[in-house]
């Protein structure tokens, strides 16, 4: 069985557990809320119903993500999971907003609840069920890298707080005869809305495209440079995310200028195969920088230029360094931090400094982005 199918089975199985549990809790709380005249418990039951819907959306997203690539979507349908996570986040926001409005209404026109020990016992059970469900779903989501499951698990944990608040309100009412459930409902609604906003922002960030994890970047570069001892370095690793655990991208390598096309072709193909086998990442292109690796004069020149670059905190790296002594030309890529207020000005100042040190040479500097660690 492929990793994708195995992952999809885990997501579906976990979601089905969530659907069954939430439907059971929703029905139970609706009955308790109706007979105890508690708006907080009734809203909590509706919240559980929305959780069941979230789990159904998660299953649909996982199924859609497994659709094979086609002419219109050559990179597959993996991003469907991000869309399903976004829908779940919006549902959480809607549930929180609805709860807030209803709680405010009950503050304006309060109704006296009527709790009993059976209803309290059911609420206690519901709190523990939601805690265990939330931890299980969230842990599974992180294990299989499913944003939708993580969102559902976080929502379930928030629901346990909602249920606990209704329990606190009930205990306070039984002891003091004063009802605070509507006020507690407002407070919990704000927490749900906050959670929904955070999940929306997180999912949108993933859809826009985030920096790849430092550990993955370093592991891939280590694999690339291990292919041949003459590969001087791996740079410009760019990975595009087309769904959880689905990356397509490119990388540049520094190789001796003496390598011919036949050797470069063989090395780049081996790099692509090794990176895919070890990291499940598709490198669609492997670019090449030619370096004067065995020229002592060039090595000294590079060392001096790198020393100058250290005077600029925003210059993170130099690579693709090549010197054409006959043409008196030096070319290199200069990685300037995104935090730099004026990256082009930083590059120009750096070029002026190295031109003053080597006035006989022309410098072709390429401004590069800090795409990966």
N, C-alpha and C positions, 0 to 999 in steps of 0.2 A: 504493500500500500504506500502511495506517495506521501510526502510530508504534508502537502496541501490537503489531501483527502483526510488524513489523520487529524490534522488541525481542525478541519471543518466539522468532523464528527465530534470532537471535544466541545467546540462552540455550540453545536446544536444540542448535544446532551445536557450541557450546563444550562442552556437557555430553556430547555423543556422543564428542567427541575425548577427554574425560576417561575415559569408560567404556571405550573401546577400549584406551587406554593403560594403565589400571589393571588390566584383565583380563590383558593381556599381561605386565605386570610381576608380577602375582600368581602366574600359572602359572610364570613363569621362576624367581621366588624360591622358590616351593614346591619345585621340583625341586632347586635348589641347596641349600636348607636340609635337604631329606631326605637327600641324598647326603653332605653335609658334617656332618650331625648337629648342626646349629646351631639352637638354639631361637630366637635373635634373628632370624635370617633367616626362619624359618617364621612367627614372629609378624609380621614385616614384610610377608610375603606376605598374611597375613590382613588386615592393615591396608589394603593395596591393594585387597583385595576389598571392604572396607567403604567405601572411597572410590568404587568403581564403583557401589555401592548408593546412596551420597550423590548421585552425578550423576544416577542414575535418578530419585531423589526430587525433585531440582531440576527435571527435565523435567516430571514430573507436576505439581509446584507451578506451573510456568509455564503449563501447559495449563489447569489449573483457574482460574488468575487471569484468563484470557481469557474465561471464561464470562460471558455478558451478565447484566445486572441482572435480577432477577425480583421477584415480589411479596414473597417472604420475605426477599430480600437486595437491597433497592432501591439500595444503594450499590455493587453489584457484588461480585466475588469476589477482588479484588486482594490481600486479606490472606492468601490461601492461600500466597503466597510466603513470608510470615513464618513460617507454620506449618511449611512444608517446611524452612526454615532452622533452626527449632527442633529438628525431628527429626534433621537432620544434626548439630547440636550434641550431641544426646543420643548419637548413634552414635559421635561422636568421644570422648565421655566413656566410653562402654562399651568402645571399643577400648583406650583408655588404661588403664582399670581392669583389663581382661582381661590386657593386657600386663604390668601391674604384678604381678598375682597369679602368672602363669606365670614371670616373672623371679625372684620370691621363691622359688618352688618349685625352680627350677634352682640357686639359691644353697644351698638346703638339701640337695638331691640333685643335685650337679653331674654333667655328662657331658662327656667330652672331645670337642671338635669336631675335624673333619678337613678343613681347607681346602686348596684347590689354586688354581693361578693362573687357571684358567678361571672359578671361582666369584668370585674377587676382581675379575676384569675385568667380569663381569656386574654385580656390586654397584656398581662405579664408573660404569658406563653408567646404572644405575638412579638413582643420585644425581643425575646431570646431567639425566636425563629428568624427574625429579620437580621439580627446580628450575625448569626451563623451563616445565613444565606448570603449576606453582603460580603463577608470575609471569604467564603468559598468562591463566589462568582468573581470577585476582584482578584483573588490570588490566581485563579485559573486564567483570567484575562491577561494578567501580566506574564504568566507562563507561556501562553500561546501568542502573545503580542497582539491581543484583540482590543482595540480602543473601545468598541461597543460593549464588550463584557466588562471592562474596567469601569465604564460609565454606569452600566447597570448595577454593578457591585457597589459603587459609591452611592448611587441613588438608594439602594437597599439599606445601607448603613445610615443614611440621613433619615430614612423612614423609621428606623429603630428609635432614633431620637424623638421623632414625632410621636410615636406610640408611647414612649416613656413619658413624654410631656403630658399626654392625655391621662396617663396613670397618676402622675403627680397632681394634676388638676382634680382628679377624682378623689384622691386621698385628702387633699386640702378641703374639698367640699364636704366630705363626710365628717372631718374633724371640726371644721369651723362653720360650716353651713354657707360659706361664701364661694361663689363660682368665679374662677379666674381662667377658665378654659379658653374663652375667646381671646384674652390677652396673650395667653401662652401660644394660641394659634397664630396670632400676628407675629410673635417672635420667631416661631418655627418656620412660618411662611417666608420670612426674610432670609433665614438660613438656607431654605430650599432654593430660593431665587438666586442667592449668592453662589450656591453649588452649580446651578444651571448655567449661570453666566461664565463661571470658570471652565466648565466643560465645553461650552460653545467656543470660547476663546482658544482652548487647547486643540479642539478638533479643527477649527479654521486654520490655526497655525500649521497643523500637519498637512492640510490640503494645500496651503500656500507653498509648503516645502521648507523643511527645517534642516539645520546642519546635522550631518550624520554623527553618530556617537563616536567619541574619541577612541574608545577601545576598538571598535570595528575598523575605523580609519587606519589606526596604527597596525592592526593585524594584517590588513590587506597590503599595506605598503611593505610590511615585513615579508609577506609571501612573494611580492613582486621582486624585491631586491635579492631574495634567496635563489631565484631561478638561475642566475649566473653571477659569479664573483666579480665580473667586470662591470656590472651595472652599478653606477656610482650613487644612484639615489632615485626615489620615486616621489613625484610631485604632482600638484594640480589634480588630485583625486576628486572627481565630481561624481556624485551618485544622485540619481533621480528616483524618488520613491513612487512606485506605482501600486502601492498597497502594502500591508504588513509583510515584512520579510521578502519584499520584491524590489530589487534594485537593478537599475541599468545605468551604466556610467562610463567614464573614461579616466585615463591616467597618463602622465608623461614620465618617461624614464631618461636618465642621463647615461649615455653610452660612449665609448671611445670613438673618436672620429675615424678610426681605421676600419670600423665594422662595415661590411658591404650589405647590400639589400637582401641577399639570400640569408645571411645570419640574422639580420634584424627581423625578417619575416618569420623565421623559425622561433626566435625568442619571444616575439609578441604573441604568436599563437600559443606557445607554451604558457605564457603568463595568463592569457585568457582562460585556458583550460584549468590551470591550477587555482585561480581565483574563484572560478565557478564551483569547482569540486570542493574547495575548502570553506568557502564563505557563501555559496549560493548567490553570488553577485555576477551579473552579466556585464563584462567590459566590452562595449561596442567598438572602442577604439583605444589603441595604445600609441600615444605620440612619442616622438623621439627628440631628445636634445643631444647634440654632438658636443663633446668636451675634449680639451687638450689634456688628457689625463697624465701623459708622460713627459710633459714639457715643464722643466723646473722654473723657467722664466715666467710662464703663465701661472704656475702654482703660486709663485711669490706675488705676482700681480693681483691674483684673486685674494690672497691673504690680506694684502694692504687695502684693497677695496672693501673687503668685509670688515676690516677694522674701522674704516670710515663710516660704514653703515651702522655700526653700533652706537654712533653719536646720535642717531635718530631713533628714538624709542618706538616710533610707529612703523619702522621698517622691520618686519619680522623675519624675512628670509631672502636670500639671493639664490637663484638656481638657473640652469640652462646657460652657464657661463662658458663662452667660447671666444677665443681671440684669433683673429686673422691678422698675423703680423705683416703679411705682404700688403694687404689693403689698409692696414692700420685701423682695424675696426674691432670693437668689442661689443658683443651682444649678451644680454642677460634678462631674466625676468626678475622683477622686484616686487615682493609681496608686501603691501602696505595695509595696515590694520583698518578695519571698517570704522573704528572709533576716531580715526584721524579726521580733523575738521576739514582739511583741504589736502586730499591725497595727491592731486596733481602738482600742487605747489611743493609738497614734500619730495616728490620724485624729481622735480626740477632743481631744487636746492641740492639734493644728493648728486645729481648729474654735474652740477657746477663744481662741486667739491672734487669729484674724481677727475673731471676734465682739467682742473687746475693742477692735479698731481701728475696727470698724463696728457699734456697739451698736444702731443703729436698724434693722439688717437681720437677717433670718433666713437661715440657711445650710442648704441641702439638699445635703449631701455624700454622694456615692456611692463606697464603697470599691471600687476597681477592681484587677484583677490584671495583673501584668506578663506578658502572654501572648506578646508578640512585640517585636522590636526596631523 
